[in-house]
Amino acid sequence: MYRLIDELGDPKIAKMIAYDNLYAIIRDQPATTAQIEAIRKLDNGKFQTLNPAKLTKLEAGKILIEKK
């Protein structure tokens, strides 16, 4: 796939596609056990409204950053 992107000959488009792909991979990964436990320890009532099975790394990271 990246060879095809390279064949486009436009570095700006290639960079944009590569960034979007990497961001999607990171964004859609499930939250780690460590993140879920850290959120659970916050005990701010927000955890009860969350479904840990559907929580992503990005969402978990945002929750943890807000509380620091």
Secondary structure by P-SEA (a helix, b strand, c coil): caaaaaacccaaaaaaaaaaaaaaaaaaccccaaaaaaaaacccccccccccccccaaaaaaaaaaac
